[in-house]
Amino acid sequence: MSLLAIHDQMVKEAEEAEEGKTAEEATEQEVEVLAKYATVADEMLTKDHGEDYTEDDVAELAGYLIDHDMEVQAQQEKVAEYIEAGQIMARSFSTEMAKLAAEADQE
C-alpha cells in the first residue's frame, strides 16, 4: 500500500470517527432533554396525584409537554416572521411616501 493510500485511509477513518462522535453527542443531548421533560412530568404528576400514577403516565405527559413546547416554538417563529414582514412593509411604505413627498416638492 502506498503512502497516499494509507493517508487517504486514515483521513476516511478520522471522518467516520468524527461522524460517530457527532451522532453520539446528538443522542446524548436528546436523552438529556427527554430526561428533563420526564422529570418535570414526574414532578407535576406527584404534585397533582401523589404517588397514584404509572411510568406510562409520566411518558404520556412528557410527550404532551414536548408537543406543547414545539407548538409554542412554532408559533413564536411565525410571530417573528410576521414582525419581520411588517417591518419590511413599513420601511417600503416609508420609502415610497418619502419618494412621493420629494416628487411633490419638486413640482
Secondary structure, DSSP 8 states (H G I E B T S, - for coil): --HHHHHHHHHHHHHHHHHHHHHHHHHHHHHHHHHHHHHHHHHHHHHHHTT---HHHHHHHHHHHHHHHHHHHHHHHHHHHHHHHHHHHHHHHHHHHHHHHHHHHH-
